[in-house]
């Protein structure tokens, strides 16, 4: 029997736990795009150490758990143009939506915030339509 759901479950617990810990320790919502955006545009300069440590953890934790897995398959395309375009479009979308999946989806929905719920519905729909278009119509991914 496939056990892929276990990895998703564990990842969800890790993200939810990190969001709860961030809120308890800092008194603020954990939104990765806002944390990165604030670091890049210089807003809230007094929080640079907190922002950098959060981003370092986002990079380091996956590196630390890689030895636990013999095979890691993300099903990501090998087309670098698609990967870069996807990253840029995601970044633009998070700025337009004033948040990302961690801020609106994890933290917003858990607080029953209407803005978080509506944003999550729209970015899930946009993601689904994008995959359908690029995979089934254009055949790029």
Secondary structure, 3 states (H helix, E strand, C coil): CCCHHHHHHHHHHHHHHHHHHHHHHHCCCCCHHHHHHHHHHCCCHHHHHHHHHHHHHHHHHHHHHHHHCCCCCCCCCCCHHHHHHHHHHHHHHHHHCCCCHHHHHHHHHHCCCHHHHHHHHHHHHHHHHHHHHHHHHCCCC
